Amino acid sequence: MKVERLAPVVTSLLPSNHPYLNGAWTPLHEEVNATDLEVTFGAIPTDLDGVYLRNTENQVQQPLGRFHPFDGDGMIHQIDFKDGQASYRNRFVRTRGFEAEQEAGASLWGGLADPVQLAKRPGWGAHGFLKDSSSTDIVVHAGKALSTFYQCGEGYRLDPLTLEQEGLESWVPIDGISAHPKVDEATGELMFFNYSKHAPYMHYGVVGPDNRLKTYMPIPLPGPRLPHDMAFTTNYSILNDLPVFWDAKLLERNIHAVRLHEGIPSRFAIVPRHGGEIRWFEAAPTYVLHWLNAYEEGDEIVLDGYFQEDPTPEPNKDAPPGFEHMMAYLDESRFKPKLHRWRFNLVTGETTEGHLDDRILEFGMINARYAGRKYRYAYSTVAEVGWFLFRGFVKHDLKTGQSSEFMLPEGVYASEAPFCPRVGAVDEDDGYLVSFLIDETAGTSECILIDAKDLAAGPVCRIRLPHKICSGTHSVWAPRDMLGS
């Protein structure tokens, strides 16, 4: 393996016993370019052509307060597959907040678990006092990578092949853009939303394949909300108003405390893709971090996602002192997300819903060519009990109801695993899952490829990475024809 190391970043981070600054969440500060990657098992398939991009949170400066893993600075990891070869590189997202803290040599903003008074400067997004670290999501649209922040940030463009920084996304509105914009590979359009603490509290927009804003419209809500994701079909986009959001009385005192508001249903806004009348549907109260897919079927819109049975769990009394609340909210075994299906009847206005699986699952992926369209296969992650870490994958055949799984050895953790179609694929599941692994036993990381038709058979290829990466949230697969020149 040939490794080129870039100049180091300025860091003030001190050693600590924080559970999310150690182990698989140990921040990585090194940026490299690596070629001639070592294949330790199998062979890199020659019918795989594109890039896997993974966003991770890596705290660079000493926190001002309690630190939450979602406070970490965004770092994009990329592995490029072509002609049976692979190369790797990683870069911090040079947000305005990152650069300001590099200049100061210290943290300038508190985090999600901190009082707003810790911030030394005004912040970004719906919260208003957080750094936009652009560390949550990553998509590829109009030939460029776009990284985003869950509390609505500015949106940062990178070259998906070189990871060169291209600055702020030009079309992002004043209220920012939430994580989880959606790209329709069939049309080249990108759908997005944002949310804020001022009326109308949410907006929805569409950006064309030419990277120009085409639609931007209000989605009026009763007050500030905390949506995290959206979905789309061929003709509609689906936004949500869920009953887990900031306590209004505490918000008047600038305290951002989230709670479940009893007696309020879940609501779903069905919006024509390019704007028009909003239709609202009600459903059982819950919170949903991530939707899987949506499509139109007769008079109905079908929406699949991960229904939380206990969205505001009690503190984890077994957690290290001071981390009881945070550890509970990051533990899927406590908030209990289940694969769930909603059906919205556009004629009767009725909603029907129910679980598709009673296992605790989240962070689902599909063949993106089927996004917004009827599909058959889904790939979800299985979480480590007690932690925000993934230890395996479950494949669902939504037509037959059958499922299969692949689980990792103890102490080895995965990243979200997009589906990568084979070149010339004809079947929906004809391709691979790609994931970065963190092996805490060996102190190393690698990339694995799994045959999506046969998860139980395990990896078809294992590729050593030049350093141990930090865990994080989202990722994307982009085939070569979606990348810039």
Secondary structure as a PSIPRED ss2 file (coil, helix, strand):
# PSIPRED VFORMAT (PSIPRED V4.0)

   1 M C   1.000  0.000  0.000
   2 K E   0.000  0.000  1.000
   3 V E   0.000  0.000  1.000
   4 E E   0.000  0.000  1.000
   5 R E   0.000  0.000  1.000
   6 L C   1.000  0.000  0.000
   7 A C   1.000  0.000  0.000
   8 P C   1.000  0.000  0.000
   9 V C   1.000  0.000  0.000
  10 V C   1.000  0.000  0.000
  11 T C   1.000  0.000  0.000
  12 S C   1.000  0.000  0.000
  13 L C   1.000  0.000  0.000
  14 L C   1.000  0.000  0.000
  15 P C   1.000  0.000  0.000
  16 S C   1.000  0.000  0.000
  17 N C   1.000  0.000  0.000
  18 H C   1.000  0.000  0.000
  19 P C   1.000  0.000  0.000
  20 Y C   1.000  0.000  0.000
  21 L C   1.000  0.000  0.000
  22 N C   1.000  0.000  0.000
  23 G H   0.000  1.000  0.000
  24 A H   0.000  1.000  0.000
  25 W H   0.000  1.000  0.000
  26 T C   1.000  0.000  0.000
  27 P C   1.000  0.000  0.000
  28 L C   1.000  0.000  0.000
  29 H C   1.000  0.000  0.000
  30 E C   1.000  0.000  0.000
  31 E C   1.000  0.000  0.000
  32 V E   0.000  0.000  1.000
  33 N E   0.000  0.000  1.000
  34 A E   0.000  0.000  1.000
  35 T E   0.000  0.000  1.000
  36 D C   1.000  0.000  0.000
  37 L C   1.000  0.000  0.000
  38 E C   1.000  0.000  0.000
  39 V E   0.000  0.000  1.000
  40 T E   0.000  0.000  1.000
  41 F E   0.000  0.000  1.000
  42 G E   0.000  0.000  1.000
  43 A C   1.000  0.000  0.000
  44 I C   1.000  0.000  0.000
  45 P C   1.000  0.000  0.000
  46 T C   1.000  0.000  0.000
  47 D C   1.000  0.000  0.000
  48 L C   1.000  0.000  0.000
  49 D C   1.000  0.000  0.000
  50 G E   0.000  0.000  1.000
  51 V E   0.000  0.000  1.000
  52 Y E   0.000  0.000  1.000
  53 L E   0.000  0.000  1.000
  54 R E   0.000  0.000  1.000
  55 N E   0.000  0.000  1.000
  56 T E   0.000  0.000  1.000
  57 E E   0.000  0.000  1.000
  58 N E   0.000  0.000  1.000
  59 Q C   1.000  0.000  0.000
  60 V C   1.000  0.000  0.000
  61 Q C   1.000  0.000  0.000
  62 Q C   1.000  0.000  0.000
  63 P C   1.000  0.000  0.000
  64 L C   1.000  0.000  0.000
  65 G C   1.000  0.000  0.000
  66 R C   1.000  0.000  0.000
  67 F C   1.000  0.000  0.000
  68 H C   1.000  0.000  0.000
  69 P H   0.000  1.000  0.000
  70 F H   0.000  1.000  0.000
  71 D H   0.000  1.000  0.000
  72 G C   1.000  0.000  0.000
  73 D E   0.000  0.000  1.000
  74 G E   0.000  0.000  1.000
  75 M E   0.000  0.000  1.000
  76 I E   0.000  0.000  1.000
  77 H E   0.000  0.000  1.000
  78 Q E   0.000  0.000  1.000
  79 I E   0.000  0.000  1.000
  80 D E   0.000  0.000  1.000
  81 F E   0.000  0.000  1.000
  82 K E   0.000  0.000  1.000
  83 D C   1.000  0.000  0.000
  84 G C   1.000  0.000  0.000
  85 Q E   0.000  0.000  1.000
  86 A E   0.000  0.000  1.000
  87 S E   0.000  0.000  1.000
  88 Y E   0.000  0.000  1.000
  89 R E   0.000  0.000  1.000
  90 N E   0.000  0.000  1.000
  91 R E   0.000  0.000  1.000
  92 F E   0.000  0.000  1.000
  93 V C   1.000  0.000  0.000
  94 R C   1.000  0.000  0.000
  95 T C   1.000  0.000  0.000
  96 R H   0.000  1.000  0.000
  97 G H   0.000  1.000  0.000
  98 F H   0.000  1.000  0.000
  99 E H   0.000  1.000  0.000
 100 A H   0.000  1.000  0.000
 101 E H   0.000  1.000  0.000
 102 Q H   0.000  1.000  0.000
 103 E H   0.000  1.000  0.000
 104 A H   0.000  1.000  0.000
 105 G C   1.000  0.000  0.000
 106 A C   1.000  0.000  0.000
 107 S C   1.000  0.000  0.000
 108 L C   1.000  0.000  0.000
 109 W C   1.000  0.000  0.000
 110 G C   1.000  0.000  0.000
 111 G C   1.000  0.000  0.000
 112 L C   1.000  0.000  0.000
 113 A C   1.000  0.000  0.000
 114 D C   1.000  0.000  0.000
 115 P C   1.000  0.000  0.000
 116 V H   0.000  1.000  0.000
 117 Q H   0.000  1.000  0.000
 118 L H   0.000  1.000  0.000
 119 A C   1.000  0.000  0.000
 120 K C   1.000  0.000  0.000
 121 R C   1.000  0.000  0.000
 122 P C   1.000  0.000  0.000
 123 G C   1.000  0.000  0.000
 124 W E   0.000  0.000  1.000
 125 G C   1.000  0.000  0.000
 126 A C   1.000  0.000  0.000
 127 H C   1.000  0.000  0.000
 128 G C   1.000  0.000  0.000
 129 F C   1.000  0.000  0.000
 130 L E   0.000  0.000  1.000
 131 K C   1.000  0.000  0.000
 132 D C   1.000  0.000  0.000
 133 S C   1.000  0.000  0.000
 134 S C   1.000  0.000  0.000
 135 S C   1.000  0.000  0.000
 136 T C   1.000  0.000  0.000
 137 D E   0.000  0.000  1.000
 138 I E   0.000  0.000  1.000
 139 V E   0.000  0.000  1.000
 140 V E   0.000  0.000  1.000
 141 H E   0.000  0.000  1.000
 142 A C   1.000  0.000  0.000
 143 G E   0.000  0.000  1.000
 144 K E   0.000  0.000  1.000
 145 A E   0.000  0.000  1.000
 146 L E   0.000  0.000  1.000
 147 S E   0.000  0.000  1.000
 148 T E   0.000  0.000  1.000
 149 F C   1.000  0.000  0.000
 150 Y C   1.000  0.000  0.000
 151 Q C   1.000  0.000  0.000
 152 C C   1.000  0.000  0.000
 153 G E   0.000  0.000  1.000
 154 E C   1.000  0.000  0.000
 155 G C   1.000  0.000  0.000
 156 Y E   0.000  0.000  1.000
 157 R E   0.000  0.000  1.000
 158 L E   0.000  0.000  1.000
 159 D C   1.000  0.000  0.000
 160 P C   1.000  0.000  0.000
 161 L C   1.000  0.000  0.000
 162 T C   1.000  0.000  0.000
 163 L C   1.000  0.000  0.000
 164 E C   1.000  0.000  0.000
 165 Q E   0.000  0.000  1.000
 166 E E   0.000  0.000  1.000
 167 G E   0.000  0.000  1.000
 168 L E   0.000  0.000  1.000
 169 E C   1.000  0.000  0.000
 170 S C   1.000  0.000  0.000
 171 W C   1.000  0.000  0.000
 172 V C   1.000  0.000  0.000
 173 P C   1.000  0.000  0.000
 174 I C   1.000  0.000  0.000
 175 D C   1.000  0.000  0.000
 176 G C   1.000  0.000  0.000
 177 I E   0.000  0.000  1.000
 178 S C   1.000  0.000  0.000
 179 A C   1.000  0.000  0.000
 180 H C   1.000  0.000  0.000
 181 P C   1.000  0.000  0.000
 182 K E   0.000  0.000  1.000
 183 V E   0.000  0.000  1.000
 184 D E   0.000  0.000  1.000
 185 E C   1.000  0.000  0.000
 186 A C   1.000  0.000  0.000
 187 T C   1.000  0.000  0.000
 188 G C   1.000  0.000  0.000
 189 E E   0.000  0.000  1.000
 190 L E   0.000  0.000  1.000
 191 M E   0.000  0.000  1.000
 192 F E   0.000  0.000  1.000
 193 F E   0.000  0.000  1.000
 194 N E   0.000  0.000  1.000
 195 Y E   0.000  0.000  1.000
 196 S C   1.000  0.000  0.000
 197 K C   1.000  0.000  0.000
 198 H C   1.000  0.000  0.000
 199 A C   1.000  0.000  0.000
 200 P C   1.000  0.000  0.000
 201 Y C   1.000  0.000  0.000
 202 M E   0.000  0.000  1.000
 203 H E   0.000  0.000  1.000
 204 Y E   0.000  0.000  1.000
 205 G E   0.000  0.000  1.000
 206 V E   0.000  0.000  1.000
 207 V E   0.000  0.000  1.000
 208 G C   1.000  0.000  0.000
 209 P C   1.000  0.000  0.000
 210 D C   1.000  0.000  0.000
 211 N C   1.000  0.000  0.000
 212 R C   1.000  0.000  0.000
 213 L E   0.000  0.000  1.000
 214 K E   0.000  0.000  1.000
 215 T E   0.000  0.000  1.000
 216 Y E   0.000  0.000  1.000
 217 M E   0.000  0.000  1.000
 218 P E   0.000  0.000  1.000
 219 I C   1.000  0.000  0.000
 220 P C   1.000  0.000  0.000
 221 L C   1.000  0.000  0.000
 222 P C   1.000  0.000  0.000
 223 G C   1.000  0.000  0.000
 224 P C   1.000  0.000  0.000
 225 R C   1.000  0.000  0.000
 226 L C   1.000  0.000  0.000
 227 P C   1.000  0.000  0.000
 228 H C   1.000  0.000  0.000
 229 D C   1.000  0.000  0.000
 230 M C   1.000  0.000  0.000
 231 A E   0.000  0.000  1.000
 232 F E   0.000  0.000  1.000
 233 T C   1.000  0.000  0.000
 234 T C   1.000  0.000  0.000
 235 N C   1.000  0.000  0.000
 236 Y E   0.000  0.000  1.000
 237 S E   0.000  0.000  1.000
 238 I E   0.000  0.000  1.000
 239 L E   0.000  0.000  1.000
 240 N E   0.000  0.000  1.000
 241 D E   0.000  0.000  1.000
 242 L C   1.000  0.000  0.000
 243 P C   1.000  0.000  0.000
 244 V E   0.000  0.000  1.000
 245 F E   0.000  0.000  1.000
 246 W E   0.000  0.000  1.000
 247 D C   1.000  0.000  0.000
 248 A H   0.000  1.000  0.000
 249 K H   0.000  1.000  0.000
 250 L H   0.000  1.000  0.000
 251 L H   0.000  1.000  0.000
 252 E C   1.000  0.000  0.000
 253 R C   1.000  0.000  0.000
 254 N C   1.000  0.000  0.000
 255 I C   1.000  0.000  0.000
 256 H C   1.000  0.000  0.000
 257 A C   1.000  0.000  0.000
 258 V E   0.000  0.000  1.000
 259 R E   0.000  0.000  1.000
 260 L E   0.000  0.000  1.000
 261 H C   1.000  0.000  0.000
 262 E C   1.000  0.000  0.000
 263 G C   1.000  0.000  0.000
 264 I C   1.000  0.000  0.000
 265 P C   1.000  0.000  0.000
 266 S E   0.000  0.000  1.000
 267 R E   0.000  0.000  1.000
 268 F E   0.000  0.000  1.000
 269 A E   0.000  0.000  1.000
 270 I E   0.000  0.000  1.000
 271 V E   0.000  0.000  1.000
 272 P E   0.000  0.000  1.000
 273 R C   1.000  0.000  0.000
 274 H C   1.000  0.000  0.000
 275 G C   1.000  0.000  0.000
 276 G C   1.000  0.000  0.000
 277 E C   1.000  0.000  0.000
 278 I C   1.000  0.000  0.000
 279 R E   0.000  0.000  1.000
 280 W E   0.000  0.000  1.000
 281 F E   0.000  0.000  1.000
 282 E E   0.000  0.000  1.000
 283 A E   0.000  0.000  1.000
 284 A C   1.000  0.000  0.000
 285 P C   1.000  0.000  0.000
 286 T C   1.000  0.000  0.000
 287 Y C   1.000  0.000  0.000
 288 V C   1.000  0.000  0.000
 289 L C   1.000  0.000  0.000
 290 H C   1.000  0.000  0.000
 291 W E   0.000  0.000  1.000
 292 L E   0.000  0.000  1.000
 293 N E   0.000  0.000  1.000
 294 A E   0.000  0.000  1.000
 295 Y E   0.000  0.000  1.000
 296 E E   0.000  0.000  1.000
 297 E E   0.000  0.000  1.000
 298 G C   1.000  0.000  0.000
 299 D C   1.000  0.000  0.000
 300 E E   0.000  0.000  1.000
 301 I E   0.000  0.000  1.000
 302 V E   0.000  0.000  1.000
 303 L E   0.000  0.000  1.000
 304 D E   0.000  0.000  1.000
 305 G E   0.000  0.000  1.000
 306 Y E   0.000  0.000  1.000
 307 F E   0.000  0.000  1.000
 308 Q E   0.000  0.000  1.000
 309 E C   1.000  0.000  0.000
 310 D C   1.000  0.000  0.000
 311 P C   1.000  0.000  0.000
 312 T C   1.000  0.000  0.000
 313 P C   1.000  0.000  0.000
 314 E C   1.000  0.000  0.000
 315 P C   1.000  0.000  0.000
 316 N C   1.000  0.000  0.000
 317 K C   1.000  0.000  0.000
 318 D C   1.000  0.000  0.000
 319 A C   1.000  0.000  0.000
 320 P C   1.000  0.000  0.000
 321 P C   1.000  0.000  0.000
 322 G C   1.000  0.000  0.000
 323 F C   1.000  0.000  0.000
 324 E H   0.000  1.000  0.000
 325 H H   0.000  1.000  0.000
 326 M H   0.000  1.000  0.000
 327 M H   0.000  1.000  0.000
 328 A H   0.000  1.000  0.000
 329 Y H   0.000  1.000  0.000
 330 L C   1.000  0.000  0.000
 331 D C   1.000  0.000  0.000
 332 E H   0.000  1.000  0.000
 333 S H   0.000  1.000  0.000
 334 R H   0.000  1.000  0.000
 335 F H   0.000  1.000  0.000
 336 K C   1.000  0.000  0.000
 337 P E   0.000  0.000  1.000
 338 K E   0.000  0.000  1.000
 339 L E   0.000  0.000  1.000
 340 H E   0.000  0.000  1.000
 341 R E   0.000  0.000  1.000
 342 W E   0.000  0.000  1.000
 343 R E   0.000  0.000  1.000
 344 F E   0.000  0.000  1.000
 345 N E   0.000  0.000  1.000
 346 L C   1.000  0.000  0.000
 347 V C   1.000  0.000  0.000
 348 T C   1.000  0.000  0.000
 349 G C   1.000  0.000  0.000
 350 E C   1.000  0.000  0.000
 351 T E   0.000  0.000  1.000
 352 T E   0.000  0.000  1.000
 353 E E   0.000  0.000  1.000
 354 G E   0.000  0.000  1.000
 355 H E   0.000  0.000  1.000
 356 L E   0.000  0.000  1.000
 357 D E   0.000  0.000  1.000
 358 D E   0.000  0.000  1.000
 359 R E   0.000  0.000  1.000
 360 I E   0.000  0.000  1.000
 361 L C   1.000  0.000  0.000
 362 E E   0.000  0.000  1.000
 363 F E   0.000  0.000  1.000
 364 G E   0.000  0.000  1.000
 365 M E   0.000  0.000  1.000
 366 I C   1.000  0.000  0.000
 367 N C   1.000  0.000  0.000
 368 A H   0.000  1.000  0.000
 369 R H   0.000  1.000  0.000
 370 Y H   0.000  1.000  0.000
 371 A C   1.000  0.000  0.000
 372 G C   1.000  0.000  0.000
 373 R C   1.000  0.000  0.000
 374 K C   1.000  0.000  0.000
 375 Y C   1.000  0.000  0.000
 376 R C   1.000  0.000  0.000
 377 Y E   0.000  0.000  1.000
 378 A E   0.000  0.000  1.000
 379 Y E   0.000  0.000  1.000
 380 S E   0.000  0.000  1.000
 381 T E   0.000  0.000  1.000
 382 V E   0.000  0.000  1.000
 383 A E   0.000  0.000  1.000
 384 E C   1.000  0.000  0.000
 385 V C   1.000  0.000  0.000
 386 G C   1.000  0.000  0.000
 387 W C   1.000  0.000  0.000
 388 F C   1.000  0.000  0.000
 389 L C   1.000  0.000  0.000
 390 F E   0.000  0.000  1.000
 391 R E   0.000  0.000  1.000
 392 G E   0.000  0.000  1.000
 393 F E   0.000  0.000  1.000
 394 V E   0.000  0.000  1.000
 395 K E   0.000  0.000  1.000
 396 H E   0.000  0.000  1.000
 397 D E   0.000  0.000  1.000
 398 L C   1.000  0.000  0.000
 399 K C   1.000  0.000  0.000
 400 T C   1.000  0.000  0.000
 401 G C   1.000  0.000  0.000
 402 Q C   1.000  0.000  0.000
 403 S E   0.000  0.000  1.000
 404 S E   0.000  0.000  1.000
 405 E E   0.000  0.000  1.000
 406 F E   0.000  0.000  1.000
 407 M E   0.000  0.000  1.000
 408 L C   1.000  0.000  0.000
 409 P C   1.000  0.000  0.000
 410 E C   1.000  0.000  0.000
 411 G C   1.000  0.000  0.000
 412 V E   0.000  0.000  1.000
 413 Y E   0.000  0.000  1.000
 414 A E   0.000  0.000  1.000
 415 S C   1.000  0.000  0.000
 416 E C   1.000  0.000  0.000
 417 A C   1.000  0.000  0.000
 418 P C   1.000  0.000  0.000
 419 F E   0.000  0.000  1.000
 420 C E   0.000  0.000  1.000
 421 P E   0.000  0.000  1.000
 422 R C   1.000  0.000  0.000
 423 V C   1.000  0.000  0.000
 424 G C   1.000  0.000  0.000
 425 A C   1.000  0.000  0.000
 426 V C   1.000  0.000  0.000
 427 D C   1.000  0.000  0.000
 428 E C   1.000  0.000  0.000
 429 D C   1.000  0.000  0.000
 430 D C   1.000  0.000  0.000
 431 G E   0.000  0.000  1.000
 432 Y E   0.000  0.000  1.000
 433 L E   0.000  0.000  1.000
 434 V E   0.000  0.000  1.000
 435 S E   0.000  0.000  1.000
 436 F E   0.000  0.000  1.000
 437 L E   0.000  0.000  1.000
 438 I E   0.000  0.000  1.000
 439 D E   0.000  0.000  1.000
 440 E C   1.000  0.000  0.000
 441 T C   1.000  0.000  0.000
 442 A C   1.000  0.000  0.000
 443 G C   1.000  0.000  0.000
 444 T E   0.000  0.000  1.000
 445 S E   0.000  0.000  1.000
 446 E E   0.000  0.000  1.000
 447 C E   0.000  0.000  1.000
 448 I E   0.000  0.000  1.000
 449 L E   0.000  0.000  1.000
 450 I E   0.000  0.000  1.000
 451 D E   0.000  0.000  1.000
 452 A C   1.000  0.000  0.000
 453 K C   1.000  0.000  0.000
 454 D C   1.000  0.000  0.000
 455 L H   0.000  1.000  0.000
 456 A H   0.000  1.000  0.000
 457 A H   0.000  1.000  0.000
 458 G C   1.000  0.000  0.000
 459 P E   0.000  0.000  1.000
 460 V E   0.000  0.000  1.000
 461 C E   0.000  0.000  1.000
 462 R E   0.000  0.000  1.000
 463 I E   0.000  0.000  1.000
 464 R E   0.000  0.000  1.000
 465 L C   1.000  0.000  0.000
 466 P C   1.000  0.000  0.000
 467 H C   1.000  0.000  0.000
 468 K C   1.000  0.000  0.000
 469 I C   1.000  0.000  0.000
 470 C C   1.000  0.000  0.000
 471 S C   1.000  0.000  0.000
 472 G E   0.000  0.000  1.000
 473 T E   0.000  0.000  1.000
 474 H E   0.000  0.000  1.000
 475 S E   0.000  0.000  1.000
 476 V E   0.000  0.000  1.000
 477 W E   0.000  0.000  1.000
 478 A E   0.000  0.000  1.000
 479 P E   0.000  0.000  1.000
 480 R H   0.000  1.000  0.000
 481 D H   0.000  1.000  0.000
 482 M H   0.000  1.000  0.000
 483 L E   0.000  0.000  1.000
 484 G C   1.000  0.000  0.000
 485 S C   1.000  0.000  0.000
